[in-house]
Structures are given as structure tokens and as C-alpha cells.
Amino acid sequence: MCEICVRMEDTKDCQPPMTFKYQGFNFISGVHDQKYLDSLETFDIRETDIIAVTYPKSGTTWLQYLLSLLYYSNEVEGEDAKMTIEVVPWIEVHMEKQDFCKKPSPRLFVSHLPYSLIPNGLKEKGKVIYVARNPKDVAVSFFHFHNFSNFLENQESFDDFLNKFLHGNVFGSSWFDHIKDWYSHKHEFDFLYITYEEMIKDLRSSVLKISHFLGKKLDDKTVDMIVENGSFKNMKNNPVANSERFSSEYFERSKGSFLRKGKVGDWKNIFTVAHNEKFDEFYWKKMKDVPLDFIWDLCE
């Protein structure tokens, strides 16, 4: 679940928030609090803390749910199941009803924070999992999410939105800066890099890769449970993870769903030839010195 929904549910304020810039990064007014953001630099990190970092619309909710199954499956299953955001909250969103200091270890968090704003203590303690997704699919997912959400500005034109996305004039700022900054500083953390596409291609191997990084030994039965429950299809139909428990005032449900397709290569259904040429030219200028490759379509 996105942190926007968390704050709106907490405040019951359904007025469309606007973004504001804090230390060069675009946050959302009414969701993110500048005073709390100031405190993150000295946020007390524990040895056992785990933080999953993503750019928006890059598989955040998916990893959030997988982590909850890995550590606290009893809390997200059954009649009294908690929302995933209660088990794996957003570190950059202050919630009065949730005291991070009182959460038992291991504490699990998700975040869209850029490298420059992550708590300093994470360089000495804890673990970071960074999930990346090919930016063409990110842009399309972000565009649809704007129009599905009642708390983000509607986007009439994908052409206009793509221009905003490429230049970082959206919540989360520049995809290019986000991934480049994190990847170039990965040596400063206990760090795992994984892609949305490899999770789609082989979820079981991805679960094993994540659990190995976290030092968590799983028997075959537990792996089978996580892969089954954590498949995109099953997660999309699970009210613990798919936002159904939130009031319809937050989403225009006639226009889609919180978890939409989860496909690799869906960008081809909306990109024109001109969009693709513009994007590729921009991408290669920005990423020419970055040793990362992306899967743009599973048919490739």
C-alpha cells in the first residue's frame, strides 16, 4: 500500500495533496511532514532492521507483502489479518498511532527515499533491498495510478505526463537520479539489488535470493507458501494488500485497481513510436555510464 493512502486514512483528509520539494526531492503535502523528514537523518537504526527501497510503481507493495510473509505471515493471514502497511510501514511517513520505537525486531520498512535522505545509521546497521523496474513500465503504471487515485492530479495526456516523468517533475522526482544514486553508493550498505522483472520471471528464485540475503533459512513448505500467496495474481485479490479496505473516496475504482496488471512490457500498449524514440534518447544520455540492464519485454 502506498504511503499516500496511509496518511490520508490517518487524517481522513481527501483533498488532493500537492508536491513540495524537500532537499531536492518531491514529497507530497499532507502526507509527508517536513519536521519528521528532518528527524530521519538521525533515525535510530537497529542491527536487524530491513528496509526495502524503490522508486514509485516499481514493485513496492509486492516486496512489502513478501517481507510480511517471510517474517510475520501469522499477522497478514486469517480473519484478524493486519494490513500489509501495518506490518511493513513507510519509514518516511510519521503516524501518530504507530510508534516505530516499540516495534519488535526485526523491523521491516519500505521507502521511496533517495540515497541522500536515508537515515545515516543504515550505513552501519541493517539491510537494504533495492527493487528496480524498467522505467517505461514505471512511467505507464505511474500515469494510470494518477488517474485511479483521488489524491494525485489527473493526467489527461500521457505525452504530457511522460515529459514530467522524464524530467523528474513528479512525486519521487527523477527515476534516473534515484536509481543511479542508490546503485553508485550500494557499497556503503549491506545491500541487495533485485529487479521487478526477475521477480516476475521466477518468483521462487527471487524469494530464495531475498531470504538468503536476509540470512533466513526456509524449508520447502514455507517457500511454497510464500510463492503461492505472494504471486502477483493472488496478492492482487488479497484485501490485506490490494487497498480494498480503504474507502472509495481515495480511489476512482471505476478507472482501475490499486494493483493493475503487473506485466512486463505493458508500455508497448501506450507508447507511440515518437514516445519510444524520445524516451530511448533520454535514457541513454542519462544511463550511458551506469552498468545496469533492464528487461523491457519478456518476449525479448
NORQUILIN-V932289 format. One record per run of one state. SS is the DSSP state (hx for helix, st for strand, lp for the rest). FROM is the first residue (numbers start at 0). TO is the last residue. Records with the same first field share a line. If there is no record, write none. Layout:
# NORQUILIN-V932289
SS=FROM-TO + FROM-TO
This chain:
# NORQUILIN-V932289
lp=0-1 + 11-17 + 22-23 + 29-30 + 32-32 + 42-48 + 54-58 + 75-82 + 87-87 + 90-98 + 102-106 + 111-113 + 117-118 + 123-125 + 132-133 + 149-156 + 166-173 + 184-184 + 188-189 + 201-201 + 213-218 + 229-230 + 236-246 + 251-251 + 255-264 + 269-271 + 287-299
hx=2-10 + 33-41 + 59-74 + 83-86 + 99-101 + 114-116 + 119-122 + 134-147 + 157-165 + 174-183 + 185-187 + 195-200 + 202-212 + 219-228 + 231-235 + 247-249 + 252-254 + 265-268 + 272-286
st=18-21 + 24-28 + 31-31 + 49-53 + 88-89 + 107-110 + 126-131 + 148-148 + 190-194 + 250-250
